[in-house]
Amino acid sequence: MPKKKKDEPFDPKNLKPEELLKFEIASELGLSDKVIASGWRSLTAKESGRIGGLMTKRKREMQREALEDSSVI
C-alpha cells in the first residue's frame, strides 16, 4: 500500500532549493496565494503542468549557463 503524503501546512520560509524554485514559478503565475492557503494539491492539472514545464525549462537554462561559465575559464 503506497504511503500517503502528509497534509502538513505549507511554509514558504522553510523550503528546499527545488521547492523554492517551484514556489517562485507559482508566484510568477499568480498561484502563490492559492498554494499557501490550500497547499499544492489544490492546483489543477493544468496549473501543475505549467509549473513543472517552467521548472524543467529553467533547470535546463541553469545547466547551460553553468556549462558556458565553466568553458570560459
N, C-alpha and C positions, 0 to 999 in steps of 0.2 A: 504494500500500500504506500503510495507516494506521500512524502511529508507535506504538510500544509504550511503555506507561508504565514509567518506571524503577522498579525494585524497590529503592528507597532505604529505609534504616531510618527508622522513624518517630521524629521528635524533637519532643516536645511543647513544648520550650522555644523552638523556632525556627519559629513559625507566623505566617502572615499573619492579618489580622483575621477574615476569613471562615472560615479553617481553625480559628482559635481558637474561634469560635462553634460550629462543627461538633464540635470536641473537647469543649467544655463540655457540649453536649447529650448526646454519647455518654457522658460521665462521669455525668450525671444519670440516664441509663438503665442504668447499671452495665456499660457496654461498654468503658470506657477500658482496662482490663487486656487485653482481647482485641485492641484496636486497637494498643496498644503492643507486644504480643507478636508479632502476626501481620500487622499493617497493616490498612488499610481494606478490602482485598479479602477478608479473612476473614469479613466480616459477611454475613449472609444478606440476601436482597432485602427481607424484612420489616423487619429492623433498619435497613437503609439508608433505606428508605422512611419509616420513623418519624422518623429523624434529619432527613431532608430536609423532611418536613412541619412538624416543630417549628422548623426553621430559617426556613422561609417565614413561619410564624406570628409568630415573634419579630422578624423583619425588618419585617413589617407593623406590629407594635406600636411598634417604634422609630421608624418613619416617622410614625406617627400622633402619637406623643409629640413629635417634632420639629416637626410642623405646629402642634400645640397650643401649644408653647412659643413659636414664632415669632409666633403670632396674639395671644398675651397681651401682647406688648411694644407 
